[in-house]
């Protein structure tokens, strides 16, 4: 889950991109031009940017240079463009882009590319083991180990703990977790509460003496690392 910024002058394309990425658990802001995008990026720095090359008032190449120089951001940038010539791609990379996607494109491919540049930026690989306090999460085996005790959880409890372990010091809001777990499904009002209870029950039944989830009333949830 990451905070993303989509800079696209076509409101339909921009809206579709944000809707799709939010469905995959990300938070996504949309800007219709470069000036609005600079203001948004300065106020709330994005973790990755989807940037159209042909923007009104401030073109994508200029925006990317200013984003790097004026805001000193190292967040990965994926450029979107109808141009597929090598010189255009080289100009994009020279301006500070990390990846390049030619229109028309498929939203699943864009999402995969975003997650790939985020992993590179965060210095971790797809199947890397997550270690957070007493928790070890083996993504390849989809297994959680706590104090030497291995647990194989159903998909949703596993995804919940994986999400919380990715950023163990962060408090996730209810809305963020519901987007990440249920995506485009409609979760009932008590679905998250029931999921947290089921996850805690699985740990208790396994004899693991740790509460895997901390509830911060009025704020959200984080991993029970202490």
C-alpha positions as a Python dict, from the first residue, in 0.01 Angstrom:
ca = {
    (1, 'X'): (0, 0, 0),
    (2, 'X'): (140, 337, -99),
    (3, 'X'): (40, 699, -151),
    (4, 'X'): (38, 761, -527),
    (5, 'X'): (-5, 1068, -746),
    (6, 'X'): (-153, 1042, -1095),
    (7, 'X'): (-90, 1340, -1324),
    (8, 'X'): (-315, 1309, -1630),
    (9, 'X'): (-510, 1582, -1811),
    (10, 'X'): (-780, 1341, -1933),
    (11, 'X'): (-1024, 1308, -1638),
    (12, 'X'): (-1156, 973, -1760),
    (13, 'X'): (-809, 817, -1781),
    (14, 'X'): (-702, 980, -1456),
    (15, 'X'): (-1017, 863, -1278),
    (16, 'X'): (-984, 509, -1411),
    (17, 'X'): (-621, 488, -1299),
    (18, 'X'): (-699, 611, -948),
    (19, 'X'): (-1005, 389, -911),
    (20, 'X'): (-807, 83, -1016),
    (21, 'X'): (-508, 158, -793),
    (22, 'X'): (-733, 230, -495),
    (23, 'X'): (-894, -106, -558),
    (24, 'X'): (-550, -261, -511),
    (25, 'X'): (-513, -94, -172),
    (26, 'X'): (-323, 222, -263),
    (27, 'X'): (-420, 580, -183),
    (28, 'X'): (-425, 784, -504),
    (29, 'X'): (-450, 1158, -573),
    (30, 'X'): (-526, 1291, -923),
    (31, 'X'): (-400, 1614, -1075),
    (32, 'X'): (-522, 1743, -1416),
    (33, 'X'): (-207, 1945, -1488),
    (34, 'X'): (150, 1997, -1376),
    (35, 'X'): (88, 2299, -1154),
    (36, 'X'): (-180, 2125, -951),
    (37, 'X'): (45, 1818, -932),
    (38, 'X'): (337, 2023, -793),
    (39, 'X'): (113, 2170, -524),
    (40, 'X'): (-19, 1826, -427),
    (41, 'X'): (329, 1674, -422),
    (42, 'X'): (463, 1958, -205),
    (43, 'X'): (175, 1928, 42),
    (44, 'X'): (169, 1548, 65),
    (45, 'X'): (476, 1382, -89),
    (46, 'X'): (381, 1078, -298),
    (47, 'X'): (563, 747, -278),
    (48, 'X'): (530, 702, -656),
    (49, 'X'): (400, 909, -948),
    (50, 'X'): (214, 813, -1266),
    (51, 'X'): (294, 1101, -1502),
    (52, 'X'): (149, 1179, -1844),
    (53, 'X'): (408, 1330, -2076),
    (54, 'X'): (174, 1561, -2270),
    (55, 'X'): (31, 1791, -2004),
    (56, 'X'): (-116, 2140, -2042),
    (57, 'X'): (74, 2440, -1900),
    (58, 'X'): (363, 2231, -1767),
    (59, 'X'): (477, 1932, -1975),
    (60, 'X'): (572, 1602, -1815),
    (61, 'X'): (947, 1631, -1876),
    (62, 'X'): (964, 1974, -1713),
    (63, 'X'): (744, 1858, -1427),
    (64, 'X'): (965, 1557, -1359),
    (65, 'X'): (1279, 1773, -1349),
    (66, 'X'): (1115, 2018, -1109),
    (67, 'X'): (987, 1731, -897),
    (68, 'X'): (1342, 1601, -863),
    (69, 'X'): (1515, 1937, -821),
    (70, 'X'): (1271, 2165, -637),
    (71, 'X'): (1105, 1905, -416),
    (72, 'X'): (1418, 1686, -396),
    (73, 'X'): (1195, 1379, -429),
    (74, 'X'): (1335, 1035, -498),
    (75, 'X'): (991, 880, -541),
    (76, 'X'): (977, 662, -855),
    (77, 'X'): (805, 810, -1160),
    (78, 'X'): (634, 611, -1434),
    (79, 'X'): (577, 816, -1750),
    (80, 'X'): (273, 759, -1970),
    (81, 'X'): (288, 867, -2332),
    (82, 'X'): (170, 789, -2682),
    (83, 'X'): (528, 834, -2805),
    (84, 'X'): (724, 512, -2842),
    (85, 'X'): (1041, 639, -3010),
    (86, 'X'): (1371, 562, -2838),
    (87, 'X'): (1468, 931, -2821),
    (88, 'X'): (1144, 1009, -2636),
    (89, 'X'): (1210, 735, -2383),
    (90, 'X'): (1568, 849, -2332),
    (91, 'X'): (1446, 1205, -2274),
    (92, 'X'): (1205, 1074, -2012),
    (93, 'X'): (1475, 881, -1829),
    (94, 'X'): (1708, 1182, -1850),
    (95, 'X'): (1439, 1396, -1685),
    (96, 'X'): (1425, 1155, -1392),
    (97, 'X'): (1169, 892, -1487),
    (98, 'X'): (1212, 537, -1356),
    (99, 'X'): (987, 355, -1603),
    (100, 'X'): (800, 425, -1924),
    (101, 'X'): (460, 294, -2038),
    (102, 'X'): (325, 360, -2386),
    (103, 'X'): (-44, 436, -2440),
    (104, 'X'): (-275, 256, -2480),
    (105, 'X'): (-191, 38, -2182),
    (106, 'X'): (-368, -209, -1956),
    (107, 'X'): (-433, -109, -1596),
    (108, 'X'): (-305, -441, -1453),
    (109, 'X'): (30, -382, -1625),
    (110, 'X'): (50, -31, -1482),
    (111, 'X'): (-25, -166, -1132),
    (112, 'X'): (246, -432, -1164),
    (113, 'X'): (498, -173, -1279),
    (114, 'X'): (409, 58, -989),
    (115, 'X'): (454, -222, -738),
    (116, 'X'): (785, -316, -900),
    (117, 'X'): (930, 37, -878),
    (118, 'X'): (803, 66, -521),
    (119, 'X'): (983, -256, -428),
    (120, 'X'): (1303, -131, -587),
    (121, 'X'): (1270, 202, -407),
    (122, 'X'): (1212, 28, -76),
    (123, 'X'): (1498, -215, -138),
    (124, 'X'): (1303, -537, -114),
    (125, 'X'): (1223, -821, -356),
    (126, 'X'): (894, -994, -422),
    (127, 'X'): (958, -1314, -229),
    (128, 'X'): (1168, -1159, 43),
    (129, 'X'): (1104, -1260, 402),
    (130, 'X'): (956, -987, 623),
    (131, 'X'): (1095, -966, 976),
    (132, 'X'): (915, -746, 1226),
    (133, 'X'): (972, -795, 1595),
    (134, 'X'): (879, -1154, 1684),
    (135, 'X'): (717, -1207, 1343),
    (136, 'X'): (875, -1369, 1038),
    (137, 'X'): (661, -1376, 726),
    (138, 'X'): (771, -1602, 442),
    (139, 'X'): (593, -1464, 139),
    (140, 'X'): (692, -1751, -89),
    (141, 'X'): (548, -2013, 149),
    (142, 'X'): (269, -1780, 269),
    (143, 'X'): (364, -1880, 622),
    (144, 'X'): (397, -1680, 943),
    (145, 'X'): (643, -1783, 1214),
    (146, 'X'): (627, -1637, 1566),
    (147, 'X'): (886, -1743, 1823),
    (148, 'X'): (959, -2055, 1618),
    (149, 'X'): (591, -2155, 1584),
    (150, 'X'): (472, -2171, 1223),
    (151, 'X'): (115, -2074, 1135),
    (152, 'X'): (-61, -2125, 804),
    (153, 'X'): (-352, -1886, 801),
    (154, 'X'): (-644, -1854, 558),
    (155, 'X'): (-588, -1598, 281),
    (156, 'X'): (-749, -1294, 443),
    (157, 'X'): (-586, -1326, 789),
    (158, 'X'): (-252, -1390, 618),
    (159, 'X'): (-292, -1083, 395),
    (160, 'X'): (-389, -871, 696),
    (161, 'X'): (-73, -963, 886),
    (162, 'X'): (144, -931, 576),
    (163, 'X'): (7, -579, 522),
    (164, 'X'): (67, -474, 883),
    (165, 'X'): (416, -631, 888),
    (166, 'X'): (525, -441, 577),
    (167, 'X'): (519, -124, 789),
    (168, 'X'): (513, -239, 1150),
    (169, 'X'): (543, 112, 1293),
    (170, 'X'): (246, 246, 1096),
    (171, 'X'): (-117, 262, 1205),
    (172, 'X'): (-347, 157, 919),
    (173, 'X'): (-695, 304, 905),
    (174, 'X'): (-1001, 85, 865),
    (175, 'X'): (-1054, 220, 512),
    (176, 'X'): (-696, 137, 406),
    (177, 'X'): (-720, -218, 535),
    (178, 'X'): (-1060, -280, 377),
    (179, 'X'): (-928, -159, 42),
    (180, 'X'): (-623, -385, 68),
    (181, 'X'): (-814, -697, 183),
    (182, 'X'): (-1143, -678, -3),
    (183, 'X'): (-1046, -451, -293),
    (184, 'X'): (-1352, -416, -514),
    (185, 'X'): (-1565, -652, -305),
    (186, 'X'): (-1810, -483, -72),
    (187, 'X'): (-1713, -556, 286),
    (188, 'X'): (-1992, -559, 544),
    (189, 'X'): (-1973, -321, 838),
    (190, 'X'): (-1841, -589, 1075),
    (191, 'X'): (-1613, -769, 825),
    (192, 'X'): (-1288, -614, 946),
    (193, 'X'): (-1375, -664, 1312),
    (194, 'X'): (-1457, -1029, 1241),
    (195, 'X'): (-1130, -1070, 1049),
    (196, 'X'): (-924, -927, 1335),
    (197, 'X'): (-1103, -1157, 1582),
    (198, 'X'): (-1047, -1462, 1360),
    (199, 'X'): (-677, -1378, 1326),
    (200, 'X'): (-635, -1342, 1702),
    (201, 'X'): (-825, -1668, 1755),
    (202, 'X'): (-591, -1854, 1517),
    (203, 'X'): (-291, -1735, 1717),
    (204, 'X'): (-453, -1838, 2045),
    (205, 'X'): (-537, -2184, 1908),
    (206, 'X'): (-176, -2227, 1794),
    (207, 'X'): (-58, -2154, 2146),
    (208, 'X'): (134, -1842, 2045),
    (209, 'X'): (145, -1606, 2338),
    (210, 'X'): (122, -1284, 2143),
    (211, 'X'): (-162, -1060, 2028),
    (212, 'X'): (-77, -1017, 1658),
    (213, 'X'): (-283, -699, 1614),
    (214, 'X'): (-299, -382, 1819),
    (215, 'X'): (-624, -184, 1803),
    (216, 'X'): (-590, 191, 1845),
    (217, 'X'): (-949, 302, 1897),
    (218, 'X'): (-1046, 589, 1671),
    (219, 'X'): (-729, 550, 1463),
    (220, 'X'): (-692, 197, 1325),
    (221, 'X'): (-468, -107, 1359),
    (222, 'X'): (-99, -193, 1362),
    (223, 'X'): (113, -504, 1405),
    (224, 'X'): (144, -627, 1765),
    (225, 'X'): (521, -613, 1775),
    (226, 'X'): (551, -532, 2146),
}
